[in-house]
Amino acid sequence: MIGAGSWGTTFGKILADGGAHVSMWARRPEVAAEIKNAKRNSEYLPGINLPRSMSATPHLSEALDGATQVYLAISSQALRQNLKAVRPLLPGGTVPVVSLMKGVEKRTGLRMSQVIEQELGIDPARIAVASGPNLALEIAREQPTAAVISSSSTETAEAVALRARNRYFRSFINNDVIGTEFGGVLKNLIAVAIGIVDGVGYGENTKASIITRGLVEMTDFAVAQGAEPETLQGLAGLGDLIATCQSPLSRNNTAGRLLGQGYSFQDVVNQMNQTAEGLASVAPVLQLAREAGIQMPIVEQVKMVLDGTMNPRDIAPHLTTDDKPTGERTGNGQASGGGAFWRSFQRALDQLRNGGRGAARD
């Protein structure tokens, strides 16, 4: 596990509780020492006891030695630099490399799996991504949830999903890497918007409107980039969106709430002790949207608040860029996307009825 923040440590615990021996790399020696010796990471996961099969080191070579799967849980904007150090130490063969990150590279607009492929020079079939309604502290407390493991290779997705599961965490699979990654990225932007209106003091009607219209923006954008619309109705899209928008544990929600309370962008950055990936992803996502001819009015307004050109109180009335009444769309320009949602929901029910055997398809 490369990265020992809240999500990296939590996912390490998921793997260890599923029977794996987990070697963590922590940038700071004191964090590595606490995980190794005290089985705690008190800065990021206060009150959580970590499994004895988790260890940590500040040395990359030691963490990667003998690895059969490699997980990446570091800031999206620092990924490329860190991968330069990982590359000469990466185990060869068919060892999967799994991205746990939910961001796009600000300079290039690339998804994390694309950066991994570029910097490590490995076959895309070795790369997997994980996403879903995964608030780290809740999972560290062993509250049940699920995630999607996606890879262009079903074999890779299954290998990771079968490892990343235990009594409180379930992994499904799909082959829609684009949709799975963008679901995790885009929900952060909508969560910032929800935080803004929460900070302003608006209520549940406003938030429900933004979540619903936000899902349309997410779906339109992701499909334009090559995603399957069903993915955005699943765990990596709708599931993650609900969890991130409604929880005070969400860093993006917290960042938005501070913006809504009148703090400047720099004030928010200074107050947050962890990265809110949504703040860095707004600009590159909007650039990709413009190139694809996709309108994202909610995300545009988030950017205006970040830039200081819109009063946070004005974000709610601007749910559309067109004053003329239009028909409601539920994604991908269609009059109704309910069929995709119910198909995804039915598959999930079928898997639960089946007793959760094997790695299920999301």
One Martini backbone bead per residue (centre of mass of N, CA, C, O) as a GRO file, in nm:
protein
  362
    1MET     BB    1   0.090   0.041   0.028
    2ILE     BB    2   0.070   0.365  -0.116
    3GLY     BB    3  -0.014   0.512   0.156
    4ALA     BB    4  -0.111   0.664   0.502
    5GLY     BB    5  -0.380   0.758   0.509
    6SER     BB    6  -0.704   0.707   0.557
    7TRP     BB    7  -0.753   0.526   0.299
    8GLY     BB    8  -0.501   0.353   0.293
    9THR     BB    9  -0.537   0.234   0.579
   10THR     BB   10  -0.820   0.121   0.540
   11PHE     BB   11  -0.754  -0.066   0.299
   12GLY     BB   12  -0.544  -0.225   0.452
   13LYS     BB   13  -0.751  -0.339   0.653
   14ILE     BB   14  -0.926  -0.485   0.455
   15LEU     BB   15  -0.705  -0.680   0.357
   16ALA     BB   16  -0.623  -0.795   0.634
   17ASP     BB   17  -0.919  -0.894   0.711
   18GLY     BB   18  -0.893  -1.092   0.442
   19GLY     BB   19  -0.571  -1.222   0.487
   20ALA     BB   20  -0.354  -1.017   0.444
   21HIS     BB   21  -0.036  -0.891   0.394
   22VAL     BB   22   0.056  -0.553   0.492
   23SER     BB   23   0.254  -0.304   0.323
   24MET     BB   24   0.339   0.015   0.418
   25TRP     BB   25   0.373   0.347   0.286
   26ALA     BB   26   0.532   0.620   0.457
   27ARG     BB   27   0.654   0.932   0.442
   28ARG     BB   28   0.645   0.935   0.754
   29PRO     BB   29   0.814   0.784   1.006
   30GLU     BB   30   0.605   0.820   1.242
   31VAL     BB   31   0.374   0.674   1.103
   32ALA     BB   32   0.513   0.405   1.053
   33ALA     BB   33   0.578   0.345   1.352
   34GLU     BB   34   0.286   0.335   1.458
   35ILE     BB   35   0.184   0.108   1.278
   36LYS     BB   36   0.399  -0.106   1.350
   37ASN     BB   37   0.388  -0.085   1.681
   38ALA     BB   38   0.071   0.019   1.759
   39LYS     BB   39  -0.159  -0.015   1.549
   40ARG     BB   40  -0.171   0.296   1.446
   41ASN     BB   41  -0.349   0.611   1.308
   42SER     BB   42  -0.421   0.887   1.480
   43GLU     BB   43  -0.443   1.117   1.266
   44TYR     BB   44  -0.659   0.957   1.063
   45LEU     BB   45  -0.757   0.704   1.284
   46PRO     BB   46  -0.909   0.750   1.549
   47GLY     BB   47  -0.950   0.461   1.754
   48ILE     BB   48  -0.798   0.255   1.562
   49ASN     BB   49  -0.738  -0.081   1.522
   50LEU     BB   50  -0.489  -0.266   1.381
   51PRO     BB   51  -0.372  -0.520   1.231
   52ARG     BB   52  -0.101  -0.736   1.268
   53SER     BB   53  -0.071  -0.765   0.936
   54MET     BB   54   0.029  -0.471   0.968
   55SER     BB   55   0.268  -0.261   0.811
   56ALA     BB   56   0.552  -0.019   0.814
   57THR     BB   57   0.732   0.221   0.591
   58PRO     BB   58   0.964   0.474   0.456
   59HIS     BB   59   1.041   0.243   0.241
   60LEU     BB   60   0.974   0.146  -0.071
   61SER     BB   61   1.139  -0.115  -0.109
   62GLU     BB   62   1.014  -0.258   0.138
   63ALA     BB   63   0.711  -0.242   0.060
   64LEU     BB   64   0.757  -0.393  -0.241
   65ASP     BB   65   0.866  -0.646  -0.136
   66GLY     BB   66   0.693  -0.918  -0.268
   67ALA     BB   67   0.458  -0.817  -0.419
   68THR     BB   68   0.118  -0.911  -0.549
   69GLN     BB   69   0.000  -0.623  -0.475
   70VAL     BB   70  -0.071  -0.274  -0.576
   71TYR     BB   71  -0.141   0.023  -0.389
   72LEU     BB   72  -0.287   0.355  -0.447
   73ALA     BB   73  -0.286   0.639  -0.183
   74ILE     BB   74  -0.260   0.938  -0.322
   75SER     BB   75  -0.228   1.222  -0.443
   76SER     BB   76  -0.310   1.311  -0.759
   77GLN     BB   77  -0.088   1.550  -0.785
   78ALA     BB   78   0.152   1.331  -0.677
   79LEU     BB   79   0.169   1.072  -0.848
   80ARG     BB   80   0.385   1.102  -1.069
   81GLN     BB   81   0.627   1.147  -0.881
   82ASN     BB   82   0.598   0.875  -0.723
   83LEU     BB   83   0.622   0.679  -0.972
   84LYS     BB   84   0.922   0.728  -1.032
   85ALA     BB   85   1.003   0.564  -0.769
   86VAL     BB   86   0.843   0.295  -0.824
   87ARG     BB   87   0.930   0.168  -1.097
   88PRO     BB   88   1.213   0.023  -1.016
   89LEU     BB   89   1.037  -0.151  -0.777
   90LEU     BB   90   0.844  -0.302  -0.945
   91PRO     BB   91   0.689  -0.571  -0.992
   92GLY     BB   92   0.657  -0.800  -1.213
   93GLY     BB   93   0.458  -0.925  -1.445
   94THR     BB   94   0.105  -0.952  -1.309
   95VAL     BB   95   0.094  -0.731  -1.110
   96PRO     BB   96  -0.130  -0.547  -0.966
   97VAL     BB   97  -0.250  -0.205  -1.011
   98VAL     BB   98  -0.414   0.008  -0.766
   99SER     BB   99  -0.656   0.257  -0.767
  100LEU     BB  100  -0.776   0.490  -0.491
  101MET     BB  101  -0.825   0.740  -0.665
  102LYS     BB  102  -1.017   1.077  -0.692
  103GLY     BB  103  -0.885   1.209  -0.978
  104VAL     BB  104  -0.731   1.468  -1.173
  105GLU     BB  105  -0.497   1.597  -1.362
  106LYS     BB  106  -0.447   1.925  -1.390
  107ARG     BB  107  -0.250   1.955  -1.641
  108THR     BB  108  -0.391   1.702  -1.831
  109GLY     BB  109  -0.672   1.541  -1.745
  110LEU     BB  110  -0.595   1.275  -1.626
  111ARG     BB  111  -0.635   0.980  -1.524
  112MET     BB  112  -0.492   0.767  -1.305
  113SER     BB  113  -0.454   0.524  -1.499
  114GLN     BB  114  -0.301   0.692  -1.712
  115VAL     BB  115  -0.062   0.773  -1.536
  116ILE     BB  116   0.028   0.488  -1.467
  117GLU     BB  117   0.083   0.394  -1.754
  118GLN     BB  118   0.295   0.608  -1.825
  119GLU     BB  119   0.502   0.578  -1.575
  120LEU     BB  120   0.520   0.246  -1.568
  121GLY     BB  121   0.482   0.088  -1.842
  122ILE     BB  122   0.211  -0.082  -1.844
  123ASP     BB  123  -0.031  -0.290  -1.878
  124PRO     BB  124  -0.365  -0.218  -1.853
  125ALA     BB  125  -0.442  -0.510  -1.743
  126ARG     BB  126  -0.291  -0.440  -1.455
  127ILE     BB  127  -0.511  -0.226  -1.411
  128ALA     BB  128  -0.691  -0.085  -1.132
  129VAL     BB  129  -1.004   0.031  -0.988
  130ALA     BB  130  -1.148   0.199  -0.699
  131SER     BB  131  -1.504   0.236  -0.606
  132GLY     BB  132  -1.732   0.419  -0.381
  133PRO     BB  133  -1.903   0.415  -0.072
  134ASN     BB  134  -1.600   0.537   0.098
  135LEU     BB  135  -1.577   0.608   0.416
  136ALA     BB  136  -1.318   0.556   0.606
  137LEU     BB  137  -1.412   0.556   0.909
  138GLU     BB  138  -1.650   0.364   0.876
  139ILE     BB  139  -1.480   0.122   0.777
  140ALA     BB  140  -1.281   0.113   1.017
  141ARG     BB  141  -1.551   0.043   1.197
  142GLU     BB  142  -1.703  -0.188   1.028
  143GLN     BB  143  -1.901  -0.076   0.823
  144PRO     BB  144  -2.099  -0.168   0.583
  145THR     BB  145  -1.988  -0.221   0.235
  146ALA     BB  146  -1.904  -0.115  -0.107
  147ALA     BB  147  -1.738  -0.192  -0.427
  148VAL     BB  148  -1.551  -0.119  -0.724
  149ILE     BB  149  -1.376  -0.322  -0.960
  150SER     BB  150  -1.174  -0.199  -1.232
  151SER     BB  151  -1.103  -0.352  -1.560
  152SER     BB  152  -1.005  -0.459  -1.872
  153SER     BB  153  -0.949  -0.707  -1.686
  154THR     BB  154  -1.119  -0.955  -1.540
  155GLU     BB  155  -0.891  -1.100  -1.393
  156THR     BB  156  -0.793  -0.855  -1.232
  157ALA     BB  157  -1.059  -0.776  -1.095
  158GLU     BB  158  -1.098  -1.048  -0.947
  159ALA     BB  159  -0.833  -1.057  -0.786
  160VAL     BB  160  -0.894  -0.799  -0.623
  161ALA     BB  161  -1.184  -0.861  -0.517
  162LEU     BB  162  -1.097  -1.124  -0.357
  163ARG     BB  163  -0.909  -0.955  -0.164
  164ALA     BB  164  -1.130  -0.708  -0.134
  165ARG     BB  165  -1.257  -0.882   0.129
  166ASN     BB  166  -1.513  -0.920   0.386
  167ARG     BB  167  -1.753  -0.899   0.634
  168TYR     BB  168  -1.774  -0.556   0.558
  169PHE     BB  169  -1.653  -0.602   0.256
  170ARG     BB  170  -1.753  -0.549  -0.089
  171SER     BB  171  -1.672  -0.670  -0.424
  172PHE     BB  172  -1.713  -0.557  -0.737
  173ILE     BB  173  -1.740  -0.574  -1.103
  174ASN     BB  174  -1.581  -0.420  -1.397
  175ASN     BB  175  -1.487  -0.266  -1.736
  176ASP     BB  176  -1.543   0.050  -1.652
  177VAL     BB  177  -1.303   0.266  -1.602
  178ILE     BB  178  -1.410   0.543  -1.678
  179GLY     BB  179  -1.671   0.543  -1.505
  180THR     BB  180  -1.542   0.477  -1.231
  181GLU     BB  181  -1.354   0.720  -1.215
  182PHE     BB  182  -1.556   0.956  -1.277
  183GLY     BB  183  -1.744   0.903  -1.046
  184GLY     BB  184  -1.530   0.973  -0.822
  185VAL     BB  185  -1.477   1.263  -0.925
  186LEU     BB  186  -1.764   1.404  -0.967
  187LYS     BB  187  -1.887   1.375  -0.681
  188ASN     BB  188  -1.698   1.586  -0.552
  189LEU     BB  189  -1.823   1.836  -0.691
  190ILE     BB  190  -2.109   1.802  -0.576
  191ALA     BB  191  -2.021   1.802  -0.276
  192VAL     BB  192  -1.930   2.092  -0.275
  193ALA     BB  193  -2.206   2.213  -0.340
  194ILE     BB  194  -2.348   2.100  -0.090
  195GLY     BB  195  -2.166   2.240   0.114
  196ILE     BB  196  -2.233   2.527   0.036
  197VAL     BB  197  -2.544   2.520   0.098
  198ASP     BB  198  -2.502   2.435   0.389
  199GLY     BB  199  -2.334   2.684   0.479
  200VAL     BB  200  -2.562   2.888   0.411
  201GLY     BB  201  -2.860   2.718   0.498
  202TYR     BB  202  -2.979   2.523   0.327
  203GLY     BB  203  -3.184   2.262   0.248
  204GLU     BB  204  -3.306   1.960   0.128
  205ASN     BB  205  -3.419   2.054  -0.141
  206THR     BB  206  -3.160   2.173  -0.255
  207LYS     BB  207  -2.987   1.916  -0.230
  208ALA     BB  208  -3.164   1.727  -0.400
  209SER     BB  209  -3.143   1.892  -0.661
  210ILE     BB  210  -2.833   1.875  -0.692
  211ILE     BB  211  -2.800   1.572  -0.694
  212THR     BB  212  -2.983   1.513  -0.937
  213ARG     BB  213  -2.847   1.709  -1.141
  214GLY     BB  214  -2.561   1.603  -1.093
  215LEU     BB  215  -2.604   1.320  -1.217
  216VAL     BB  216  -2.646   1.425  -1.499
  217GLU     BB  217  -2.371   1.554  -1.536
  218MET     BB  218  -2.205   1.301  -1.486
  219THR     BB  219  -2.324   1.129  -1.716
  220ASP     BB  220  -2.273   1.310  -1.958
  221PHE     BB  221  -1.969   1.324  -1.923
  222ALA     BB  222  -1.886   1.022  -1.911
  223VAL     BB  223  -2.012   0.934  -2.181
  224ALA     BB  224  -1.840   1.134  -2.355
  225GLN     BB  225  -1.569   0.961  -2.254
  226GLY     BB  226  -1.687   0.633  -2.265
  227ALA     BB  227  -1.903   0.556  -2.077
  228GLU     BB  228  -2.131   0.381  -1.893
  229PRO     BB  229  -2.433   0.466  -1.764
  230GLU     BB  230  -2.464   0.239  -1.545
  231THR     BB  231  -2.222   0.320  -1.365
  232LEU     BB  232  -2.366   0.591  -1.257
  233GLN     BB  233  -2.595   0.396  -1.109
  234GLY     BB  234  -2.388   0.295  -0.916
  235LEU     BB  235  -2.146   0.284  -0.681
  236ALA     BB  236  -1.950   0.495  -0.841
  237GLY     BB  237  -2.191   0.699  -0.842
  238LEU     BB  238  -2.457   0.716  -0.670
  239GLY     BB  239  -2.338   0.594  -0.413
  240ASP     BB  240  -2.107   0.802  -0.374
  241LEU     BB  241  -2.279   1.057  -0.383
  242ILE     BB  242  -2.450   1.012  -0.132
  243ALA     BB  243  -2.224   0.978   0.078
  244THR     BB  244  -2.068   1.250   0.020
  245CYS     BB  245  -2.312   1.457   0.051
  246GLN     BB  246  -2.417   1.356   0.362
  247SER     BB  247  -2.125   1.370   0.493
  248PRO     BB  248  -1.901   1.504   0.737
  249LEU     BB  249  -1.655   1.309   0.641
  250SER     BB  250  -1.635   1.473   0.392
  251ARG     BB  251  -1.403   1.672   0.247
  252ASN     BB  252  -1.574   1.812   0.025
  253ASN     BB  253  -1.805   1.898   0.201
  254THR     BB  254  -1.635   2.065   0.398
  255ALA     BB  255  -1.519   2.264   0.195
  256GLY     BB  256  -1.793   2.376   0.103
  257ARG     BB  257  -1.894   2.476   0.379
  258LEU     BB  258  -1.673   2.688   0.413
  259LEU     BB  259  -1.747   2.849   0.162
  260GLY     BB  260  -2.045   2.908   0.255
  261GLN     BB  261  -1.927   3.070   0.521
  262GLY     BB  262  -1.685   3.264   0.365
  263TYR     BB  263  -1.443   3.125   0.283
  264SER     BB  264  -1.167   3.103   0.130
  265PHE     BB  265  -0.984   2.900  -0.054
  266GLN     BB  266  -0.723   2.932   0.119
  267ASP     BB  267  -0.858   2.885   0.391
  268VAL     BB  268  -0.947   2.597   0.334
  269VAL     BB  269  -0.670   2.475   0.279
  270ASN     BB  270  -0.554   2.553   0.565
  271GLN     BB  271  -0.776   2.382   0.734
  272MET     BB  272  -0.700   2.134   0.581
  273ASN     BB  273  -0.540   1.809   0.655
  274GLN     BB  274  -0.672   1.719   0.382
  275THR     BB  275  -0.749   1.619   0.072
  276ALA     BB  276  -0.963   1.784  -0.169
  277GLU     BB  277  -1.005   1.670  -0.480
  278GLY     BB  278  -1.229   1.859  -0.600
  279LEU     BB  279  -1.072   2.129  -0.613
  280ALA     BB  280  -0.859   2.022  -0.840
  281SER     BB  281  -1.090   1.912  -1.058
  282VAL     BB  282  -1.261   2.139  -1.179
  283ALA     BB  283  -1.094   2.255  -1.417
  284PRO     BB  284  -1.033   1.993  -1.587
  285VAL     BB  285  -1.329   1.909  -1.622
  286LEU     BB  286  -1.428   2.165  -1.769
  287GLN     BB  287  -1.238   2.135  -2.008
  288LEU     BB  288  -1.347   1.860  -2.104
  289ALA     BB  289  -1.640   1.955  -2.141
  290ARG     BB  290  -1.590   2.166  -2.359
  291GLU     BB  291  -1.458   1.970  -2.566
  292ALA     BB  292  -1.743   1.788  -2.558
  293GLY     BB  293  -2.006   1.976  -2.520
  294ILE     BB  294  -2.061   2.000  -2.201
  295GLN     BB  295  -2.290   2.077  -1.956
  296MET     BB  296  -2.195   2.223  -1.611
  297PRO     BB  297  -2.346   2.431  -1.404
  298ILE     BB  298  -2.266   2.344  -1.118
  299VAL     BB  299  -1.959   2.338  -1.161
  300GLU     BB  300  -1.934   2.627  -1.257
  301GLN     BB  301  -2.029   2.750  -0.983
  302VAL     BB  302  -1.805   2.638  -0.812
  303LYS     BB  303  -1.581   2.793  -0.955
  304MET     BB  304  -1.692   3.076  -0.888
  305VAL     BB  305  -1.659   3.045  -0.585
  306LEU     BB  306  -1.355   2.984  -0.587
  307ASP     BB  307  -1.294   3.267  -0.746
  308GLY     BB  308  -1.503   3.494  -0.625
  309THR     BB  309  -1.763   3.548  -0.849
  310MET     BB  310  -1.962   3.405  -0.633
  311ASN     BB  311  -2.212   3.389  -0.429
  312PRO     BB  312  -2.306   3.123  -0.247
  313ARG     BB  313  -2.620   3.204  -0.240
  314ASP     BB  314  -2.638   3.179  -0.576
  315ILE     BB  315  -2.631   2.867  -0.651
  316ALA     BB  316  -2.928   2.749  -0.635
  317PRO     BB  317  -3.084   2.909  -0.875
  318HIS     BB  318  -2.842   2.773  -1.074
  319LEU     BB  319  -2.941   2.479  -1.223
  320THR     BB  320  -2.945   2.648  -1.495
  321THR     BB  321  -2.864   2.814  -1.812
  322ASP     BB  322  -3.184   2.810  -1.874
  323ASP     BB  323  -3.487   2.993  -1.868
  324LYS     BB  324  -3.614   2.786  -2.032
  325PRO     BB  325  -3.826   2.548  -2.039
  326THR     BB  326  -3.748   2.203  -1.971
  327GLY     BB  327  -3.685   1.888  -1.988
  328GLU     BB  328  -3.629   1.621  -1.799
  329ARG     BB  329  -3.318   1.470  -1.734
  330THR     BB  330  -3.130   1.149  -1.647
  331GLY     BB  331  -2.925   1.118  -1.882
  332ASN     BB  332  -2.770   1.121  -2.186
  333GLY     BB  333  -3.024   1.280  -2.320
  334GLN     BB  334  -3.261   1.137  -2.183
  335ALA     BB  335  -3.580   1.095  -2.062
  336SER     BB  336  -3.485   0.804  -1.940
  337GLY     BB  337  -3.273   0.615  -1.682
  338GLY     BB  338  -3.419   0.393  -1.505
  339GLY     BB  339  -3.338   0.121  -1.629
  340ALA     BB  340  -3.040   0.123  -1.541
  341PHE     BB  341  -3.089   0.136  -1.241
  342TRP     BB  342  -3.268  -0.123  -1.209
  343ARG     BB  343  -3.061  -0.318  -1.319
  344SER     BB  344  -2.847  -0.265  -1.105
  345PHE     BB  345  -3.027  -0.326  -0.859
  346GLN     BB  346  -3.099  -0.619  -0.939
  347ARG     BB  347  -2.812  -0.729  -0.937
  348ALA     BB  348  -2.760  -0.676  -0.638
  349LEU     BB  349  -2.989  -0.853  -0.531
  350ASP     BB  350  -2.898  -1.117  -0.658
  351GLN     BB  351  -2.628  -1.134  -0.504
  352LEU     BB  352  -2.747  -1.138  -0.219
  353ARG     BB  353  -2.922  -1.395  -0.265
  354ASN     BB  354  -2.646  -1.562  -0.339
  355GLY     BB  355  -2.445  -1.496  -0.081
  356GLY     BB  356  -2.173  -1.360  -0.201
  357ARG     BB  357  -2.045  -1.526  -0.427
  358GLY     BB  358  -1.785  -1.404  -0.525
  359ALA     BB  359  -1.727  -1.187  -0.788
  360ALA     BB  360  -1.920  -0.932  -0.863
  361ARG     BB  361  -2.128  -0.762  -1.085
  362ASP     BB  362  -2.220  -0.421  -1.118
   0.00000   0.00000   0.00000
